[in-house]
Amino acid sequence: MVEVPRRGPSSLFSARLLESTRAYWPQARTQRRQAEVAVTAGVVAGAAALTLTPVLIVAALFVFDTGTAVEGVARGFVWLVGWLTAGVSLWEVLGRAGRIVATAMASPAGTMVLIGGILTAWLALAGLSRVMPVEQGDV
């Protein structure tokens, strides 16, 4: 069999193609990275909110009088609905809250609180694993 010689595009064609691509898609890498960080932060914040909201409500029931805790939760929802009907942007509120939480977590005290929470959860799981009976079939 005779081998057919390979031919690639000329350098002028490649340069023209890259230039036209840059003209139509001028998006820089930094914008892409910022979008990825924003989406990741939103997913993490949503997961944290879904996880911590019931825990905080139950903790409030133990710390405060039950009637006071239920009344506080109800008032919070009434305020939220009032704000949304008045035209407050939920995304702006969540963005501002996210920036505040990120700033607090980036501080040394916030980092220590976060590490303390992780260690407390780890110790609780270690304690529960020693107290709970081991069943056959568990791996």
LUMVOLUM-122558 format. One line per 4 residues: their letters; for each residue y, z, x negated of N, C-alpha, C, O, CB. Coordinates in Angstrom, 2 decimals, m for minus. Glycine has a CB too. Layout:
# residues N
A	Y/Z/X/Y/Z/X/Y/Z/X/Y/Z/X/Y/Z/X; ...
# end
This chain:
# residues 139
MVEV	m1.18/0.00/m0.82/0.00/0.00/0.00/1.25/0.00/m0.87/1.34/0.70/m1.88/m0.01/1.20/0.94; 2.18/m0.78/m0.46/3.43/m0.86/m1.18/4.37/0.19/m0.61/4.54/0.30/0.61/4.05/m2.28/m1.10; 4.95/0.93/m1.49/5.85/2.00/m1.05/7.24/1.44/m0.78/7.79/0.69/m1.59/5.91/3.13/m2.10; 7.80/1.83/0.37/9.13/1.37/0.74/10.14/2.31/0.09/10.02/3.53/0.21/9.30/1.33/2.29
PRRG	11.15/1.77/m0.59/12.13/2.65/m1.23/12.97/3.39/m0.19/13.38/2.82/0.83/13.05/1.84/m2.18; 13.21/4.65/m0.47/14.02/5.47/0.44/15.48/5.19/0.19/15.92/5.05/m0.95/13.72/6.98/0.27; 16.23/5.12/1.27/17.67/4.92/1.17/18.35/5.99/1.99/17.99/6.22/3.15/18.09/3.49/1.64; 19.29/6.63/1.41/20.06/7.64/2.11/21.42/7.11/2.49/21.80/6.01/2.07/20.21/8.90/1.26
PSSL	22.15/7.86/3.28/23.49/7.42/3.66/24.41/7.45/2.45/24.21/8.22/1.51/24.06/8.30/4.79; 25.40/6.61/2.49/26.35/6.58/1.38/27.20/7.84/1.38/27.32/8.54/2.39/27.25/5.32/1.47; 27.79/8.13/0.24/28.61/9.33/0.15/29.86/9.21/1.01/30.35/10.22/1.53/29.01/9.60/m1.31; 30.38/8.02/1.19/31.54/7.81/2.05/31.20/8.12/3.50/31.97/8.75/4.21/32.05/6.37/1.92
FSAR	30.01/7.65/3.94/29.57/7.94/5.31/29.39/9.44/5.52/29.80/9.96/6.55/28.26/7.20/5.62; 28.77/10.13/4.56/28.57/11.57/4.68/29.90/12.32/4.75/30.05/13.25/5.54/27.74/12.08/3.49; 30.84/11.91/3.92/32.15/12.56/3.93/32.87/12.34/5.26/33.47/13.26/5.82/33.02/12.04/2.77; 32.80/11.09/5.77/33.42/10.79/7.07/32.78/11.59/8.20/33.48/12.08/9.08/33.33/9.29/7.36
LLES	31.47/11.71/8.17/30.75/12.47/9.20/31.13/13.95/9.16/31.36/14.56/10.20/29.24/12.31/9.03; 31.19/14.53/7.97/31.57/15.94/7.84/33.01/16.16/8.28/33.30/17.18/8.91/31.38/16.41/6.40; 33.89/15.25/7.96/35.30/15.38/8.35/35.46/15.31/9.86/36.23/16.08/10.44/36.15/14.30/7.68; 34.74/14.40/10.51/34.85/14.31/11.97/34.24/15.53/12.64/34.71/15.97/13.69/34.17/13.03/12.48
TRAY	33.21/16.08/12.05/32.61/17.30/12.59/33.59/18.45/12.50/33.72/19.23/13.45/31.31/17.64/11.86; 34.28/18.59/11.38/35.26/19.67/11.23/36.43/19.50/12.20/37.01/20.49/12.65/35.78/19.71/9.79; 36.77/18.26/12.51/37.88/18.02/13.43/37.52/18.45/14.85/38.37/18.96/15.58/38.28/16.54/13.41; 36.27/18.25/15.25/35.87/18.60/16.60/35.43/20.05/16.73/35.57/20.64/17.80/34.75/17.69/17.06
WPQA	34.90/20.64/15.67/34.45/22.03/15.70/35.12/22.81/14.58/34.51/23.06/13.54/32.91/22.11/15.57; 36.38/23.18/14.77/37.10/23.87/13.68/36.80/25.36/13.61/37.47/26.08/12.87/38.59/23.66/13.83; 35.82/25.84/14.36/35.54/27.27/14.42/35.09/27.78/13.04/34.19/27.23/12.41/34.45/27.56/15.47; 35.75/28.82/12.61/35.43/29.40/11.31/34.26/30.37/11.43/33.91/30.79/12.53/36.66/30.12/10.73
RTQR	33.68/30.70/10.33/32.56/31.64/10.30/32.97/33.03/10.75/32.17/33.74/11.35/31.97/31.71/8.91; 34.21/33.42/10.46/34.65/34.77/10.80/34.69/34.96/12.31/34.37/36.04/12.81/36.03/35.05/10.20; 35.09/33.92/13.06/35.10/34.04/14.51/33.69/34.19/15.04/33.46/34.95/15.98/35.79/32.83/15.15; 32.76/33.48/14.46/31.37/33.58/14.89/30.84/34.99/14.62/30.14/35.58/15.45/30.50/32.52/14.17
RQAE	31.18/35.51/13.46/30.73/36.86/13.10/31.35/37.90/14.03/30.67/38.83/14.46/31.10/37.19/11.63; 32.62/37.74/14.35/33.28/38.67/15.26/32.64/38.62/16.64/32.47/39.65/17.29/34.78/38.36/15.36; 32.27/37.43/17.09/31.62/37.30/18.39/30.25/37.98/18.38/29.88/38.66/19.34/31.47/35.83/18.77; 29.51/37.82/17.30/28.21/38.47/17.20/28.36/39.98/17.19/27.58/40.69/17.83/27.48/38.02/15.94
VAVT	29.35/40.49/16.47/29.59/41.93/16.42/30.00/42.44/17.80/29.56/43.51/18.22/30.68/42.27/15.37; 30.83/41.68/18.51/31.27/42.10/19.84/30.10/42.15/20.82/29.99/43.09/21.60/32.36/41.16/20.36; 29.24/41.15/20.77/28.08/41.14/21.67/27.13/42.28/21.33/26.62/42.96/22.23/27.34/39.79/21.59; 26.89/42.50/20.05/26.02/43.60/19.64/26.59/44.94/20.05/25.86/45.81/20.53/25.80/43.57/18.13
AGVV	27.89/45.13/19.86/28.52/46.38/20.26/28.44/46.58/21.77/28.24/47.70/22.24/29.99/46.42/19.82; 28.58/45.50/22.53/28.46/45.61/23.98/27.06/46.00/24.42/26.90/46.82/25.32/28.84/44.31/24.63; 26.06/45.42/23.78/24.68/45.76/24.12/24.39/47.21/23.76/23.77/47.93/24.55/23.69/44.83/23.41; 24.82/47.64/22.59/24.60/49.03/22.17/25.34/50.00/23.09/24.80/51.04/23.46/25.04/49.23/20.71
AGAA	26.58/49.67/23.44/27.35/50.54/24.33/26.71/50.60/25.72/26.67/51.67/26.33/28.80/50.04/24.45; 26.22/49.48/26.21/25.54/49.49/27.51/24.27/50.32/27.48/24.00/51.07/28.42/25.22/48.07/27.93; 23.49/50.18/26.42/22.27/50.97/26.30/22.60/52.46/26.19/21.92/53.29/26.79/21.45/50.52/25.08; 23.62/52.79/25.42/24.02/54.19/25.29/24.51/54.74/26.62/24.21/55.88/26.98/25.10/54.35/24.22
ALTL	25.28/53.94/27.36/25.79/54.40/28.66/24.65/54.61/29.64/24.62/55.61/30.36/26.80/53.39/29.24; 23.70/53.67/29.67/22.57/53.82/30.59/21.69/55.00/30.21/21.08/55.63/31.07/21.73/52.54/30.61; 21.62/55.30/28.93/20.79/56.41/28.47/21.49/57.76/28.64/20.89/58.72/29.10/20.40/56.22/27.02; 22.76/57.82/28.27/23.45/59.11/28.22/24.06/59.56/29.55/24.24/60.76/29.76/24.52/59.04/27.21
TPVL	24.38/58.64/30.44/25.00/59.05/31.70/24.12/60.00/32.50/24.60/61.06/32.90/25.32/57.82/32.54; 22.85/59.68/32.75/22.02/60.66/33.49/21.84/61.97/32.73/21.78/63.04/33.34/20.66/60.06/33.78; 21.74/61.88/31.41/21.58/63.10/30.61/22.81/63.99/30.75/22.69/65.21/30.91/21.33/62.76/29.13; 24.00/63.39/30.68/25.23/64.17/30.81/25.38/64.76/32.20/25.86/65.88/32.35/26.44/63.29/30.50
IVAA	24.96/64.03/33.22/25.03/64.56/34.59/24.09/65.75/34.75/24.46/66.77/35.33/24.70/63.47/35.63; 22.87/65.62/34.25/21.91/66.74/34.34/22.40/67.92/33.52/22.27/69.07/33.95/20.51/66.30/33.86; 22.97/67.66/32.33/23.51/68.75/31.51/24.66/69.43/32.24/24.80/70.65/32.18/23.98/68.22/30.14; 25.49/68.66/32.93/26.58/69.26/33.70/26.05/70.12/34.83/26.66/71.13/35.18/27.51/68.17/34.26
LFVF	24.93/69.73/35.41/24.34/70.54/36.48/23.86/71.89/35.95/23.93/72.89/36.67/23.16/69.80/37.13; 23.39/71.94/34.70/22.95/73.20/34.12/24.12/74.06/33.66/24.09/75.28/33.79/22.03/72.93/32.95; 25.16/73.42/33.13/26.28/74.17/32.57/27.22/74.66/33.67/27.61/75.83/33.67/27.05/73.31/31.58; 27.57/73.78/34.58/28.50/74.13/35.64/27.76/74.43/36.93/26.55/74.23/37.03/29.52/73.01/35.86
DTGT	28.50/74.91/37.89/27.95/75.10/39.22/27.57/73.72/39.77/28.27/72.74/39.52/28.98/75.83/40.17; 26.48/73.65/40.52/26.00/72.36/41.01/27.03/71.67/41.88/27.24/70.46/41.77/24.71/72.55/41.80; 27.68/72.42/42.74/28.71/71.84/43.60/29.86/71.26/42.81/30.38/70.19/43.14/29.23/72.87/44.57; 30.27/71.95/41.76/31.35/71.47/40.91/30.95/70.18/40.19/31.76/69.25/40.09/31.76/72.55/39.89
AVEG	29.72/70.12/39.68/29.25/68.94/38.97/29.16/67.73/39.90/29.59/66.63/39.55/27.89/69.20/38.32; 28.60/67.94/41.09/28.48/66.83/42.05/29.86/66.36/42.48/30.10/65.16/42.61/27.65/67.27/43.28; 30.77/67.30/42.71/32.13/66.94/43.10/32.82/66.16/41.98/33.53/65.19/42.26/32.94/68.19/43.45; 32.62/66.56/40.73/33.22/65.85/39.61/32.70/64.42/39.48/33.47/63.50/39.21/32.97/66.60/38.32
VARG	31.38/64.24/39.66/30.80/62.90/39.60/31.34/62.04/40.73/31.69/60.88/40.52/29.26/62.97/39.66; 31.42/62.60/41.93/31.94/61.84/43.07/33.41/61.45/42.85/33.80/60.33/43.14/31.81/62.66/44.37; 34.20/62.38/42.34/35.60/62.06/42.06/35.74/60.98/40.99/36.61/60.12/41.08/36.36/63.31/41.64; 34.87/61.04/39.99/34.88/60.01/38.94/34.62/58.63/39.51/35.29/57.66/39.14/33.85/60.33/37.87
FVWL	33.64/58.51/40.42/33.37/57.21/41.03/34.51/56.76/41.93/34.83/55.57/41.97/32.07/57.28/41.84; 35.14/57.69/42.65/36.29/57.34/43.49/37.43/56.84/42.62/38.08/55.85/42.97/36.74/58.55/44.34; 37.70/57.49/41.49/38.74/57.04/40.57/38.42/55.64/40.03/39.29/54.78/39.98/38.90/58.02/39.40; 37.16/55.43/39.64/36.76/54.13/39.10/36.99/53.02/40.13/37.53/51.97/39.79/35.29/54.16/38.67
VGWL	36.58/53.24/41.37/36.78/52.24/42.42/38.27/52.02/42.67/38.71/50.89/42.87/36.08/52.66/43.73; 39.04/53.09/42.66/40.49/52.97/42.84/41.14/52.15/41.75/42.00/51.32/42.02/41.14/54.33/42.90; 40.72/52.39/40.50/41.28/51.63/39.38/40.91/50.16/39.48/41.75/49.29/39.24/40.78/52.20/38.06; 39.66/49.88/39.84/39.22/48.49/39.92/39.92/47.74/41.05/40.26/46.57/40.89/37.71/48.42/40.11
TAGV	40.16/48.42/42.18/40.87/47.75/43.28/42.35/47.59/42.97/43.01/46.72/43.53/40.68/48.53/44.58; 42.89/48.43/42.08/44.30/48.32/41.70/44.53/47.22/40.66/45.67/46.89/40.35/44.81/49.66/41.16; 43.46/46.65/40.13/43.60/45.55/39.20/43.39/45.90/37.74/43.71/45.11/36.86/44.93/44.97/39.35; 42.85/47.07/37.47/42.56/47.44/36.08/41.37/46.61/35.60/40.35/46.52/36.29/42.28/48.98/35.95
SLWE	41.50/46.03/34.43/40.42/45.22/33.87/39.35/46.15/33.28/39.62/46.95/32.38/40.96/44.24/32.78; 38.15/46.03/33.81/37.06/46.87/33.33/36.75/46.57/31.87/36.39/47.47/31.11/35.80/46.66/34.20; 36.88/45.30/31.46/36.60/44.93/30.08/37.63/45.52/29.13/37.29/45.93/28.02/36.57/43.40/29.93; 38.88/45.59/29.57/39.91/46.19/28.73/39.66/47.69/28.56/39.82/48.23/27.47/41.31/45.95/29.33
VLGR	39.27/48.34/29.64/38.97/49.78/29.57/37.76/50.02/28.67/37.78/50.93/27.84/38.71/50.36/30.99; 36.71/49.21/28.83/35.52/49.38/27.99/35.82/49.06/26.53/35.30/49.71/25.62/34.38/48.48/28.50; 36.65/48.05/26.30/37.02/47.71/24.92/37.80/48.83/24.26/37.56/49.17/23.10/37.84/46.45/24.90; 38.74/49.40/25.00/39.52/50.51/24.45/38.63/51.72/24.19/38.75/52.38/23.16/40.68/50.89/25.41
AGRI	37.73/52.02/25.14/36.81/53.14/24.94/35.91/52.89/23.75/35.62/53.81/22.98/35.97/53.38/26.20; 35.45/51.65/23.58/34.61/51.31/22.43/35.33/51.48/21.11/34.76/51.97/20.14/34.11/49.89/22.55; 36.60/51.07/21.07/37.38/51.24/19.84/37.56/52.73/19.52/37.48/53.13/18.36/38.76/50.55/19.96; 37.81/53.53/20.55/38.00/54.97/20.34/36.70/55.60/19.83/36.72/56.41/18.89/38.45/55.66/21.64
VATA	35.58/55.24/20.45/34.29/55.79/20.03/33.95/55.34/18.60/33.46/56.13/17.79/33.16/55.37/21.01; 34.22/54.07/18.29/33.93/53.57/16.94/34.79/54.28/15.91/34.30/54.61/14.82/34.16/52.06/16.86; 36.06/54.52/16.23/36.93/55.24/15.30/36.45/56.67/15.11/36.46/57.20/14.00/38.38/55.23/15.82; 36.03/57.30/16.21/35.53/58.68/16.11/34.24/58.75/15.31/34.05/59.68/14.52/35.31/59.28/17.51
MASP	33.35/57.77/15.50/32.08/57.78/14.77/32.27/57.44/13.30/31.47/57.85/12.46/31.10/56.82/15.40; 33.32/56.68/12.99/33.56/56.31/11.59/34.17/57.45/10.80/34.15/57.43/9.56/34.48/55.10/11.53; 34.71/58.45/11.48/35.27/59.59/10.77/34.14/60.48/10.23/33.03/60.42/10.75/36.21/60.41/11.70; 34.41/61.28/9.22/33.36/62.15/8.68/32.81/63.14/9.72/31.60/63.39/9.75/33.90/62.92/7.49
AGTM	33.67/63.69/10.54/33.20/64.64/11.56/32.31/63.94/12.58/31.29/64.48/12.99/34.38/65.32/12.26; 32.70/62.73/12.99/31.89/61.98/13.95/30.54/61.61/13.38/29.53/61.63/14.09/32.62/60.74/14.38; 30.52/61.27/12.11/29.25/60.95/11.46/28.35/62.17/11.41/27.14/62.06/11.63/29.50/60.41/10.05; 28.92/63.32/11.12/28.12/64.55/11.08/27.57/64.91/12.46/26.43/65.36/12.58/28.96/65.72/10.53
VLIG	28.37/64.69/13.50/27.90/64.95/14.87/26.76/64.00/15.20/25.76/64.41/15.80/29.06/64.79/15.90; 26.89/62.73/14.82/25.84/61.75/15.07/24.56/62.12/14.33/23.47/62.04/14.90/26.31/60.36/14.67; 24.68/62.50/13.07/23.51/62.91/12.29/22.89/64.17/12.89/21.67/64.30/12.94/23.89/63.16/10.81; 23.72/65.10/13.33/23.20/66.31/13.98/22.44/66.00/15.25/21.40/66.60/15.51/24.34/67.27/14.29
GILT	22.94/65.07/16.04/22.23/64.67/17.25/20.89/64.02/16.95/19.90/64.26/17.64/23.08/63.73/18.07; 20.87/63.19/15.92/19.62/62.53/15.53/18.61/63.56/15.04/17.44/63.50/15.41/19.87/61.47/14.45; 19.06/64.49/14.21/18.14/65.53/13.71/17.64/66.42/14.84/16.47/66.81/14.85/18.84/66.38/12.65; 18.51/66.74/15.80/18.08/67.55/16.94/17.03/66.83/17.76/16.03/67.43/18.15/19.28/67.91/17.83
AWLA	17.24/65.54/18.02/16.25/64.76/18.77/14.93/64.67/18.00/13.85/64.75/18.59/16.79/63.36/19.08; 15.03/64.49/16.68/13.82/64.40/15.88/13.04/65.72/15.91/11.82/65.72/16.04/14.17/64.02/14.43; 13.75/66.84/15.78/13.08/68.15/15.83/12.48/68.40/17.20/11.41/68.99/17.30/14.07/69.27/15.47; 13.17/67.97/18.27/12.62/68.15/19.61/11.33/67.35/19.78/10.36/67.85/20.35/13.65/67.73/20.68
LAGL	11.31/66.12/19.30/10.09/65.31/19.40/8.97/65.89/18.54/7.81/65.88/18.95/10.38/63.87/18.99; 9.31/66.39/17.35/8.29/67.00/16.50/7.72/68.25/17.16/6.51/68.49/17.12/8.88/67.35/15.11; 8.59/69.04/17.77/8.12/70.23/18.47/7.25/69.90/19.67/6.23/70.55/19.91/9.30/71.06/18.92; 7.65/68.89/20.43/6.85/68.49/21.58/5.50/67.93/21.16/4.51/68.15/21.86/7.59/67.46/22.41
SRVM	5.45/67.23/20.05/4.16/66.70/19.61/3.20/67.80/19.18/1.99/67.63/19.26/4.35/65.72/18.46; 3.72/68.93/18.74/2.85/70.05/18.37/2.42/70.84/19.60/1.32/71.40/19.63/3.56/70.99/17.39; 3.28/70.87/20.63/2.97/71.66/21.83/2.07/70.90/22.79/1.17/71.48/23.39/4.26/72.06/22.53; 2.30/69.61/22.93/1.54/68.81/23.89/0.12/68.61/23.41/m0.10/68.39/22.22/2.22/67.46/24.12
PVEQ	m0.85/68.69/24.32/m2.26/68.48/23.90/m2.49/66.99/23.60/m1.89/66.11/24.21/m3.25/68.97/25.00; m3.38/66.76/22.65/m3.74/65.41/22.29/m4.86/64.96/23.20/m5.87/65.66/23.35/m4.16/65.31/20.81; m4.70/63.79/23.83/m5.73/63.27/24.71/m6.57/62.23/23.99/m6.09/61.54/23.09/m5.11/62.67/25.97; m7.82/62.13/24.40/m8.69/61.10/23.84/m8.15/59.73/24.28/m7.72/59.57/25.42/m10.17/61.30/24.29
GDV	m8.17/58.80/23.42/m7.69/57.46/23.74/m6.27/57.22/23.26/m5.83/56.07/23.20/m7.77/57.23/25.21; m5.55/58.28/22.93/m4.21/58.10/22.37/m4.34/57.71/20.92/m5.18/58.24/20.19/m3.36/59.38/22.52; m3.52/56.81/20.51/m3.56/56.38/19.12/m2.40/56.98/18.39/m2.24/56.75/17.19/m3.53/54.86/18.99
# end
